[in-house]
Amino acid sequence: MHSSNNVVRLTSRSRRTASPPLNSSVRLQGIALTKDEIEEIRIDITAGGENALSMQMCRDGTVGRRGSGQIPAIPVAILGMSDASWFLQLVEGLDDRLFARAGVYDLPDKKGLPVTYTVVFLGGNATSRTVLCGFRFVTGSESRAGDSLLPYFDNFVGKAVQYTEQWYQDNLAKQHGNAT
């Protein structure tokens, strides 16, 4: 398992499968989505059965994060507000052509701990979010790089963690200070 930027770093060759979608409302093929429609991003990484990272970032500045992407997992969740610049930077870096490839990817030759990356893009308003599209990668922590979208999303998740790291650590320290 690679761990630069405090995130479980994975790369592997992909094989698109007919696995079930993230949920029944995920649009999987032929979608005409643009990044301007995205109001929320959700990121989850599980490694070896542990939730290594859960993150939510919204256009309105809402930020939620639990974990660092490493295991053993940090069991503390922090929810707060930002100026939305992290969200906007992540969305700006997306390529609109990516959305047509949404789906579930079961990567072959899984080595090491079982790892699942899930990245979901949602639209709508704050009280009624709709899944626009999502990506799920099922792989192993020691799998090798290939031609999949996983390296792209590995970098995307790494940026999300990097942007929120100081905020998360500061809030963990505050919460720990309040507990003593």
C-alpha positions as CSV (number, residue, x, y, z in Angstrom):
1,M,0.0,0.0,0.0
2,H,1.5,3.3,-1.0
3,S,0.8,6.2,1.3
4,S,2.0,9.5,-0.1
5,N,-0.2,12.5,0.9
6,N,-1.6,10.4,3.8
7,V,-4.0,8.5,1.5
8,V,-4.1,4.9,0.6
9,R,-2.6,5.1,-2.8
10,L,-3.5,2.5,-5.3
11,T,-3.1,1.8,-9.0
12,S,-4.2,-1.2,-11.0
13,R,-5.3,-2.4,-14.4
14,S,-9.0,-2.2,-14.9
15,R,-11.7,-4.5,-16.2
16,R,-15.2,-3.0,-16.4
17,T,-17.7,-5.4,-15.0
18,A,-21.4,-5.8,-14.8
19,S,-21.3,-5.3,-11.1
20,P,-24.3,-3.5,-9.6
21,P,-24.2,0.3,-9.7
22,L,-23.5,2.4,-6.6
23,N,-27.2,2.7,-6.2
24,S,-30.2,2.5,-8.4
25,S,-30.2,6.2,-9.3
26,V,-26.7,6.3,-10.7
27,R,-26.5,7.1,-14.4
28,L,-23.9,4.8,-15.8
29,Q,-23.6,5.3,-19.5
30,G,-24.1,8.0,-22.1
31,I,-24.6,10.7,-19.5
32,A,-24.3,14.3,-20.6
33,L,-23.1,15.7,-17.3
34,T,-21.1,18.8,-16.8
35,K,-19.1,19.8,-13.7
36,D,-21.4,22.9,-13.3
37,E,-24.2,20.5,-12.2
38,I,-22.2,19.1,-9.3
39,E,-23.3,20.4,-5.9
40,E,-21.7,17.7,-3.7
41,I,-18.8,15.2,-3.8
42,R,-18.7,12.1,-1.6
43,I,-15.6,10.1,-1.2
44,D,-15.2,6.8,0.6
45,I,-12.2,4.5,0.9
46,T,-12.3,1.2,2.7
47,A,-9.1,-0.9,3.2
48,G,-9.0,-4.3,4.8
49,G,-12.6,-3.8,6.0
50,E,-11.9,-0.5,7.7
51,N,-13.3,2.8,6.6
52,A,-10.0,4.6,6.0
53,L,-11.6,7.8,4.6
54,S,-15.1,9.3,4.3
55,M,-15.4,12.8,2.9
56,Q,-18.2,15.1,1.8
57,M,-17.6,18.5,0.1
58,C,-20.4,20.8,-1.1
59,R,-20.6,23.8,-3.3
60,D,-22.1,25.8,-0.3
61,G,-18.9,25.2,1.7
62,T,-20.0,22.3,3.9
63,V,-17.1,19.9,4.6
64,G,-17.2,16.6,6.4
65,R,-14.3,14.3,6.9
66,R,-13.6,11.1,8.8
67,G,-10.1,9.6,8.6
68,S,-6.9,10.3,6.7
69,G,-7.0,7.5,4.1
70,Q,-4.6,5.4,6.1
71,I,-5.3,2.4,8.4
72,P,-5.7,2.1,11.3
73,A,-8.5,4.5,10.7
74,I,-9.1,7.7,12.6
75,P,-12.6,7.2,14.2
76,V,-13.4,10.9,14.5
77,A,-15.7,12.7,12.1
78,I,-15.5,16.5,11.7
79,L,-18.3,18.5,10.0
80,G,-17.9,22.2,9.4
81,M,-18.0,25.0,6.8
82,S,-15.3,26.4,4.5
83,D,-15.3,29.1,1.9
84,A,-16.0,26.4,-0.7
85,S,-12.6,27.0,-2.4
86,W,-11.6,23.4,-1.9
87,F,-14.8,22.1,-3.6
88,L,-14.4,24.6,-6.4
89,Q,-10.7,23.6,-7.0
90,L,-11.6,19.9,-7.1
91,V,-14.5,20.4,-9.5
92,E,-12.5,22.8,-11.7
93,G,-9.9,20.1,-12.2
94,L,-12.4,17.5,-13.4
95,D,-12.6,16.7,-17.1
96,D,-16.3,16.6,-18.3
97,R,-15.4,13.6,-20.6
98,L,-14.8,11.5,-17.5
99,F,-18.5,11.3,-16.5
100,A,-19.4,9.2,-19.5
101,R,-17.2,6.4,-18.0
102,A,-19.0,6.3,-14.7
103,G,-19.6,2.8,-13.2
104,V,-18.1,0.0,-11.2
105,Y,-14.6,-1.3,-12.0
106,D,-13.5,-4.6,-10.6
107,L,-9.8,-4.5,-11.1
108,P,-8.0,-7.8,-11.7
109,D,-5.0,-9.3,-9.9
110,K,-5.9,-7.9,-6.5
111,K,-2.9,-8.1,-4.2
112,G,-2.6,-7.0,-0.6
113,L,-5.5,-5.7,1.4
114,P,-8.9,-5.5,-0.3
115,V,-9.6,-1.8,-1.1
116,T,-12.6,0.0,-2.5
117,Y,-12.6,3.5,-3.7
118,T,-16.0,5.2,-4.2
119,V,-16.4,8.7,-5.6
120,V,-20.0,10.0,-6.2
121,F,-21.1,13.3,-7.7
122,L,-24.4,14.7,-6.6
123,G,-26.6,17.5,-7.9
124,G,-29.8,19.2,-6.8
125,N,-30.4,21.4,-3.7
126,A,-29.2,20.9,-0.1
127,T,-32.5,19.2,0.9
128,S,-32.9,17.0,-2.1
129,R,-29.6,15.6,-3.5
130,T,-29.6,13.4,-6.6
131,V,-26.8,11.1,-7.6
132,L,-25.5,12.3,-11.0
133,C,-22.9,9.7,-11.4
134,G,-20.4,7.6,-9.5
135,F,-17.3,5.5,-9.7
136,R,-16.4,2.5,-7.7
137,F,-13.0,0.7,-7.9
138,V,-12.5,-2.7,-6.2
139,T,-8.8,-3.6,-6.0
140,G,-6.0,-4.5,-3.7
141,S,-3.6,-2.3,-1.8
142,E,-0.5,-3.8,-3.6
143,S,-2.0,-3.9,-7.1
144,R,0.0,-2.5,-10.0
145,A,-0.7,0.5,-12.3
146,G,-2.6,0.0,-15.5
147,D,-4.9,1.7,-17.9
148,S,-7.8,2.3,-15.5
149,L,-9.3,5.5,-14.2
150,L,-8.1,4.6,-10.7
151,P,-4.8,6.6,-10.9
152,Y,-6.9,9.7,-11.9
153,F,-9.2,9.2,-8.9
154,D,-6.3,8.4,-6.6
155,N,-4.9,11.8,-7.5
156,F,-8.4,13.4,-7.1
157,V,-8.8,11.9,-3.6
158,G,-5.3,12.9,-2.7
159,K,-6.0,16.5,-3.6
160,A,-9.2,16.4,-1.5
161,V,-7.3,15.1,1.5
162,Q,-4.5,17.7,0.9
163,Y,-6.9,20.6,0.7
164,T,-8.7,19.6,3.9
165,E,-5.7,18.3,5.9
166,Q,-4.9,21.4,8.0
167,W,-8.6,22.0,8.7
168,Y,-9.1,18.4,9.8
169,Q,-6.0,18.3,12.0
170,D,-6.9,21.6,13.6
171,N,-10.4,20.4,14.4
172,L,-9.2,17.0,15.7
173,A,-6.9,18.9,18.1
174,K,-9.8,21.1,19.2
175,Q,-12.0,18.1,19.8
176,H,-9.2,16.3,21.6
177,G,-8.6,19.4,23.8
178,N,-12.3,19.5,24.7
179,A,-12.3,15.9,25.7
180,T,-9.6,16.3,28.3
